[in-house]
Amino acid sequence: MIYKTVSALAAALLLAAAGASATKSAEPKMMDAQMAHYMPYTKAAYDAASGMKRVLFFHATWCPNCRAADADILKKLDKIPADVVIFKTDYDKEVALKKQYGITAQHTFVQVDEGGKALKKWAGGKLSTIISKTQN
C-alpha cells in the first residue's frame, strides 16, 4: 500500500514538473543569464545594475514600434554587450520616470549615469541603435 502511494506521488510530481517546464518555456525567461541584460524595470533591479550602462526603454504594449523593438531585442539577447542592461519601462505606468526624463512619446530610450542623470536620449531604434549609442 505504501509503495503504491509513493509511486502515485512520484508520478504526480513528475507530471507537475513536466507541466511546469512546458509552461516555463512558452514565455520569455526574464532572469536567465542573457535576460539579465534585458528585464522589466523595477527600482530594485535598476539599483542592482549600478556600475553598468543602464538604458531605460519606454515601452507601450499598444505601440507597434515598441513591439518591434522588443522582438528585435529578445531575438538578439546574445548581442547585448556585457556592460549594458536595458530596462523595459512601462510607458503607461512609470509616470514619475517619464516626468523625470522628459519623456513625451513611447519608444524612447534614455541612457543614465550612476546618479540617474540622463546621458543620452533618443527616439526609436532597435538593438543595433542601443548598442551604437551606448558604446560611443
N, C-alpha and C positions, 0 to 999 in steps of 0.2 A: 504494500500500500504506500509506504513512504517513497519507494523507488518511483512509482507512477506519479506521485505528487511532485517529486523533484524533477522528473523528466518533463512533466507538463509545464512546470515553472520555467525550466531551461528553454523549452520550445517557445514559450510565450516571450521570454526575454530576447531570444534570437529574432523572432518576428518583429518585436518592437524596435530592436536595434536596426534591422534591415529597413523598416519603415522610416525610421529617423534619418538614416543615411540617404535614403532615396529622396526624402523631403529636403534635406540639407543641400544636396547637390543641385536641386532645382532652382535655388535662389543664390545670388552672389554671396560669397563668403567675405564679409566686410572686415574680418580680422586675420586672414591668413597672411603670410609673410609679405606678399606683394600688395595686398589690400591695405596693409599698414601705411601705405603711401597714398591711399585714396579712401577716405572714410567720411561718414556723415559728420557735420560739425557738432561738437559739444564743447563746452568751455573746458571740461577736464581733458579731452583729447587734444584740444588746441594748446592748452598749457603744457601738456606732456610732450608736445613736439617742439618745445623750446630748444633752440640751438640748430633747428633745421630751417630750410627755406619754406615758409608757410604761405600757401595760396588759398584764399577763400574764393570758391566758385559759387556765385549767387545763382542758384538753380531753381527753376519753377517746373513742376510736373506738367503743366499745361503748355509749356514753351517748346515748340518743335526744335529750335536751335539748341536749347539746353539738353533735350533728349538725345540729339545727335552727338553733342559733345560728350555727354555721359557715356553713350555707347562706344564712342571712339576711345575714351579713357579706359573703360572696362576691357576693351579688346586689346589694349596695348599696355597693360599694367607693368609688364616686364621692361618697358621703355622709360618708366618714370625714374629719374635719377635718384640715387640712394639718399641724397641730401635734401630731397623735396618731398613735402607732404601736401596733398590737395584736400581741402575740406569742402565737401558738397554741402553748401549752406542754403537752407530753405529760404528762398526769396520772400515767400508769403508770411513766414513765421518769425524770422530774425529781424524784426523791425528796428531794434536798437543798433544792431550791426549795420544795417542799411543806412541809418542816420549817421552813425559814427564815420562811415567811409563815403558818404555822399552818393550812395547807390540809387539811381533813379530808373534803372532798367535791369531786368533779368539777363542772364547770360553775360554777366560782368565778372571779371576776375580782379582780385586785389592781392598783391604780394605784400606781406607785412614784415617788419623787422622784429627784433627781440622785444621791444617795448610795445608792439602792436601798432606802430606808426606805418601808414601806407608808404611803401617804397615805389610801387608801380601799380597802375590801374588801367585796365583795358577792357574793351567790349568785344565779345565774340572770339571765336577760335576753338581749336581742338587741342589735343595733347601736344602736337608739334609747336603750337604757339606758346603754350605754357612752358615747355622746355626751353624754347628760344628766349623768352622773357626772363626766366629765372637763371639762365646760365650766362647772361651778359652783365 
